[in-house]
Amino acid sequence: CSLGISDQDIWENLGEAQPTSWSLGIKRNVAIELAAGEIIAHFDDDDLYAPGYLSWMYERLSNVLKKSKDSPVTSEYIESNMPPAAVTLKAWHLLDLSDMTFGYMDVENDPLVPKEQRYGWLFGWGFSYMFTRSCWELTPVPDVEWSEDISFYEDLKRNKVPVVPVKPPGASKAICAHSYHAKVNTSGGEFSGAVRCGRALPEVPQELLELMPLAQQAAGAVPQRMDQSIGEKSGFRVSLSEKQEFLQCRGQAWFAYQQQRITERKNKTISVTTWPSPC
């Protein structure tokens, strides 16, 4: 028998109102149920993945499995041949789609990431998750719309499943670039307050060059963001390409300059005012 979200009797029997749509967690569960393989990999459809990404991540997952083979997690619900184990990246490349600037983010060493938040940053970015199917058999993805990814990995850790953040080759060789565009991203991007984390890179990583025409086409389809006010509460952000100048000027003069630019755009005026002096 097959059940659907529109089967009203099910919800009445449970004493709950029929949902209008499936949560993101439920959608992930359905996708994993339909998958035929023993290894599950999460992808974000707006990110860039190098051709060797899956092979590289699988090798790291295999290393975790080898180390945990003497004490695998067992459960009556596990039917897969491979024991539960999971990995995720703890450093990755960044891509600001608004100006196509690349960067590199190292969660454990970035000075802008508060120490008390590093745990969430290490395990909470689902774009690089890879795990064995038995992880999902042990504990399905929670039926929630937000933060379903870190909740899933948290459940695995509570069940003593090895969940290991792995470090990529470094800034010189990209396997994955997590993208950000202020107009469309739901995750909010890797920011500390209003300032972009990570460090800007001078050029496009070689491993991602062939994907750039597609990224540029996608970015061009998004209307340019027009800020009407300044400051973090209004959603104003300092991008990778602006970060060095922002930090050199200690922020205040930079914000004043940007506020002036926004006012000029709004009033459609032209100004010859140069960068403010108190930097």
ZIZIDA-V941075 format. One record per helix or strand. SS is the DSSP state (alpha for helix, beta for strand). FROM is the first residue (numbers start at 1). TO is the last residue. If there is no record, write none. Layout:
# ZIZIDA-V941075
SS:FROM:TO
SS:FROM:TO
This chain:
# ZIZIDA-V941075
alpha:8:14
alpha:24:34
beta:39:41
beta:48:49
alpha:53:67
alpha:69:71
beta:85:89
beta:91:96
beta:101:106
alpha:115:123
alpha:126:128
beta:130:132
alpha:133:138
alpha:148:158
beta:162:166
beta:170:170
beta:173:173
beta:176:180
beta:191:192
beta:195:196
beta:199:200
alpha:206:220
alpha:232:234
beta:238:238
alpha:240:248
alpha:252:267
